Amino acid sequence: MIRPSIIARSARTAALCLHAPGALYWLRERTGWRLSSPDDARDLQQGVTRSAVTLLHGLHPARRYLFEAEGFLPVSFETASCAGFIDPADFGLAAGIAPNDLDGAGANAAALADAVAAVPKGGTLLLGAGLWTSLPVGLKGQMTLHLAEGAILQAPSERTGWPILPSHDHCGRMLGSWEGLPAACFAAPVHAVAAENLVIEGRGTLDGSGDRGDWWSWPKETRDGARRPRGLHLVSCRDATLLGFTIRNAPSWTIHPQGCERLTAAGLTIVAPPDSPNTDGFNPESCRDVTITGVRFSVGDDCIAVKAGKRGPNGEDDHLVETRGICVSHCLMERGHGGLVVGSEMSGGVHDVSVEDCEMIGTDRGLRLKTRRGRGGSITNIAMRRVRLNGVETALSANAHYHCDADGHDPWVQSREPAAVNSATPLIDGVTIEDVEIRGLAHAAGAFLGLPEAPIRNISIRRLQIVSRDPEAIATPPIMADRVRPMRHEAIVAEWAEIDCDDPALLSAASVSLSLE
């Protein structure tokens, strides 16, 4: 039998993974479990789980537990200690403030700031059940924000009085950003800068109120001197843990870890309407050692987009930092432009990214790598293993002619003739695809378009299975580049890409482009 693994644990919550054979987000069958404590015989929970990543709530600090699940070996763990908890109601936090009540939202923000300051090192800020409207609140390190079941912390619907995060702090560190470049942006409804050992957990909800006000009506603009805020923005944080909560309706990217190290996110639910602009689910940028597991996505843009900044229009690169070590597992991507995406802001370099044991349903693309001339940097060692794609239009894609930014359609970006290789030439090297199942294929199982001066190298595809094709699919270009021909029900097409596939019948002799120069 297999022993469950402990993903993360705090004083009151634990996340475990049940590594059953064939389990993706869901287990193959419901599994009963029992939680007991040798420290207190009265501390007993039991239940049934369907998901491979299971969250245990309502635990007691500094207590030993024994977790037993049907068909698995037992596992023991101990919760963290807690130095005490703070109730923000004691500082004047008021429930039931209307989203358009800016005075009330401002008063609540002041109350939350005082409550955060009062949390002792290793303590907890406990937000109880209720609707709490507040202007953005900043968290600190060595604390836990616990969102009780029924707690909703929502941003106001208007931006009057909304604080702005500058592009840099007094030390020159990048704070605010937009699409890979330093830029002033409105502070996220919940944010933290340089916080260590921060935990956000619970069964409650963070609501960015992007569906109220005008946030989604100016997706690429600057207003009042700032760009749109994220839903949850963590800047230069270390050893942060996100457990169990729901986050929805972010004004732009939902969760944006920026320059963070050792971050774990488990059992979250990330939601945004399908037509909401740039509401990516989880975008680690210039981060190291990030684990995203058991997360359920349904968003208006990419579910997960791994980034590393981009060069400025004049070659500015002092803000660039690589991203390395992103592990995605047991997630469910129910909708979005892409399931697991790398780029297009990847100038600092993106390395060692894996997506395993996941299911993607109705996303435009499954694994998607995107870059273009001018980016520079490299994408290396990307892996997809044991993933089921259902109703995904293009399962696998890598595009080095992505037509983003104002000059994205310029001939020097889109030309299929070799260009000079320099520091602005991007490189994709090392993509591993293993044990991937495709159902309802619409456009192409794989579309790989490299640069003639820097072909995509070392693509390895093993045990890729196309189970079925969408009979109602309409021929459409499978990637966002100029002069890409429409495709329907194609297998793997490639241009300037080196592919080693264990089933040669999957490789098409046709070109990606409509015509070659």
Disulfide bonds with the S-S distance in Angstrom:
none
